[in-house]
Amino acid sequence: MENKTITLDGKSQDWSNPSKRKATVMHELGHYICARSLGYDSKIILDPTKRFYKTWKEEKENIPKMQALEESAIVGLGGLVAEEYMHANKDDALAGFMGDYKELFGIMKEIKTLKNQDFPYQFFLYMPMTEFKEYYDISSQIIEKIGGKQKLEEIADKIMPQLKDDNENIIKFG
């Protein structure tokens, strides 16, 4: 498998709103923690001037395509797990996850094709969450293993005061 970079993009509606800023940071932390736990070199890039927020991971070399796809699904769903910690309503969590949901649609379509399984959805919004439940559960277990919501909030609270509003912020740790 070739060495390439993938990004998991997210957009915050209002970076100046502290709760939305924290939700964005926690969302990206969810991706980051899952990526790091699977052995990926990763970093979070937050650039409020461009309204650009993503978690970057370097793809592993020489792993089977199915493993790469499944790990991408797990990393992608880390953002949703973290969003759900921030929102009492699951629909609010999904609203923050829409960019990732589009990417997950393509990943799930490839996984189902490789497994010779039916994938009848023509548009990402038609794909039910049950299609990726097994990967969601793994993402959730990874985040719970490091301390769940409490640990994510603790990390986010340490990061928040360091973030600049007028240029790119790159976060990489542990």
Secondary structure, DSSP 8 states (H G I E B T S, - for coil): ----EEEEEE--S-TTSHHHHHHHHHHHHHHHHHHHHTT--EEEEEETTTTEEEEEEE--SS--HHHHHHHHHHHHHHHHHHHHHH-SSHHHHHHTTHHHHHHHHHHHHHHHHHTT-----SSGGGS-GGGGHHHHHHHHHHHHHTTHHHHHHHHHHHHGGG--SSS-EEE---
